[in-house]
Structures are given as C-alpha cells and as structure tokens.
C-alpha cells in the first residue's frame, strides 16, 4: 500500500444500497490495497438499521485512490456474478 499524506481528505467513492453490499465493496477495495473505513457514529443511542436497507451506505476512500476505487466498484457491479447474486437475493422470502 502506498504512503499517503496524513491529512489527505476522504471522498465518497460509492453509495451502497445496503450494509451488506457496503461490506462486500469494502472487502473488494481492501483486497486491492485501498482503505475504506466504515462510517462511525458519534450518536450514543444509534437507531437500528432498517431491515430492508432502504438508505444508502457511503463508501469512503482517500482522494488519491478515488478514481481507482470507483473503477473497481463499477467493474464489480457490472459483473455477471454480481448480477446473479443480486437476483438470488431478490428471490429470498
């Protein structure tokens, strides 16, 4: 992994539809050497996530890695395997 400036800002590379999708994408980025920290909450009484996952989950990356991250995510989201997994998920009761 490259050395980055200590104060480099983060940008949104993608907004995942669910927490599960965000975890998969963060894993994909980590395997490519791109850090993507999970969002942290400062709320002492956080509300549970909606089970349907109807809100977006931001995938943050360092600004210098954003272009590569977006390209990896786009490639993943357009892959045949991802489409098949998404179709299987929709079939579940």
Secondary structure, DSSP 4 states (H G I P E B T S, - for coil): -----TTPPEEEEEEESSHHHHHHHHHHHHHTT---PPP----TTPPPPPTT--S-EEEEEEGGGHHHHHHHHHHHHTSHHHHHHHHHHHH--
